Amino acid sequence: MFICLGLSKKYSKHHTIIDPFQSSQWNNIGFENLKKTGVNYFELIEDYSELALPKLLKDGKKFDLGFIDGWHTLDHTLIDFFYINKMLSVNGIIIFDDVTYPSINKLMGYISQYPSYEVIGTVEMSYPRRELEKILTFPLKLLSLILPFSVTSRILPGHIAQKNRQFKLNTSMIALKKIKEDERSYDWFKQF
Ligand SMILES: C[S@@+](CC[C@H](N)C(=O)[O-])C[C@H]1O[C@@H](n2cnc3c(N)ncnc32)[C@H](O)[C@@H]1O
């Protein structure tokens, strides 16, 4: 709803939503709320993103904004990112929610190495978690210096164990801007 309202003053606008369970599990609450606001420039694809996104790519779709907040495993989130990256225009924005999840946090360590993206915004974690982090960060950081990365990457939160960090990873949401075409070679890899 906020994305649609943010678009409201634009001349050309369209919002594509993917949710396999909007009617079966959510009783169409999001869909009905959007209709109540009078928004008519959206489409709901009631399918899994891993199936819907490749179809959108095949249909030649392009997007200016991607918001990833679906199934939160590392593999699903990477698949969402993989396809959105291919369809996102240069200067487009991609937002990841729930970056504090270990799965997504880990993935952000990888995506943070992409040369075609830069961070343009983050949203702070909720208050108690932020405070707990402040207390624990120093001892955990010490541990990460003493122990080898092969160990710390398994036992410590992603943003503490991470090396070569470009992102501020201890946030709940991250917005990245695509600053140029993704021109990585077929064997591109950076440690994360
Ligand atoms: C954390 S909720 C977020 C919903 C919405 N972004 C919001 O903030 O209200 C996660 C959503 O992902 C949907 N979901 C679950 N599996 C999915 C999949 N494989 N592909 C796309 N969406 C999925 C769920 O039905 C749910 O609506």
The ligand as a Tripos MOL2 file, in Angstrom:
@<TRIPOS>MOLECULE
LIG
   27    29     1     0     0
SMALL
NO_CHARGES

@<TRIPOS>ATOM
      1 C1          6.8500  -11.3770    6.1130 C.3       1 LIG1
      2 S1          5.4350  -11.4350    5.0630 S.3       1 LIG1
      3 C2          5.6030   -9.8750    4.3090 C.3       1 LIG1
      4 C3          4.4320   -9.4000    3.5420 C.3       1 LIG1
      5 C4          4.4930   -7.9350    3.0910 C.3       1 LIG1
      6 N1          5.7730   -7.5960    2.4680 N.3       1 LIG1
      7 C5          4.2310   -7.0310    4.2530 C.2       1 LIG1
      8 O1          5.1700   -6.3990    4.7800 O.co2     1 LIG1
      9 O2          3.0790   -6.9700    4.6850 O.co2     1 LIG1
     10 C6          6.0050  -12.6360    3.9190 C.3       1 LIG1
     11 C7          5.0870  -12.8640    2.7220 C.3       1 LIG1
     12 O3          5.7540  -13.7520    1.8200 O.3       1 LIG1
     13 C8          4.8040  -14.6160    1.2600 C.3       1 LIG1
     14 N2          5.5050  -15.7960    0.7230 N.ar      1 LIG1
     15 C9          5.7130  -16.9900    1.3010 C.ar      1 LIG1
     16 N3          6.3810  -17.8030    0.4550 N.ar      1 LIG1
     17 C10         6.5940  -17.1040   -0.6780 C.ar      1 LIG1
     18 C11         7.2140  -17.4070   -1.9250 C.ar      1 LIG1
     19 N4          7.7680  -18.6000   -2.1620 N.pl3     1 LIG1
     20 N5          7.2190  -16.4470   -2.8640 N.ar      1 LIG1
     21 C12         6.6830  -15.2280   -2.6220 C.ar      1 LIG1
     22 N6          6.0780  -14.8850   -1.4760 N.ar      1 LIG1
     23 C13         6.0470  -15.8210   -0.5180 C.ar      1 LIG1
     24 C14         3.8460  -14.8880    2.4000 C.3       1 LIG1
     25 O4          2.5910  -15.3420    1.9380 O.3       1 LIG1
     26 C15         3.7600  -13.5050    3.0620 C.3       1 LIG1
     27 O5          2.7230  -12.7570    2.5020 O.3       1 LIG1
@<TRIPOS>BOND
     1     1     2 1
     2     2     3 1
     3     2    10 1
     4     3     4 1
     5     4     5 1
     6     5     6 1
     7     5     7 1
     8     7     8 2
     9     7     9 1
    10    10    11 1
    11    11    12 1
    12    11    26 1
    13    12    13 1
    14    13    14 1
    15    13    24 1
    16    14    15 ar
    17    14    23 ar
    18    15    16 ar
    19    16    17 ar
    20    17    18 ar
    21    17    23 ar
    22    18    19 1
    23    18    20 ar
    24    20    21 ar
    25    21    22 ar
    26    22    23 ar
    27    24    25 1
    28    24    26 1
    29    26    27 1
@<TRIPOS>SUBSTRUCTURE
     1 LIG1         1 GROUP 0 **** ****
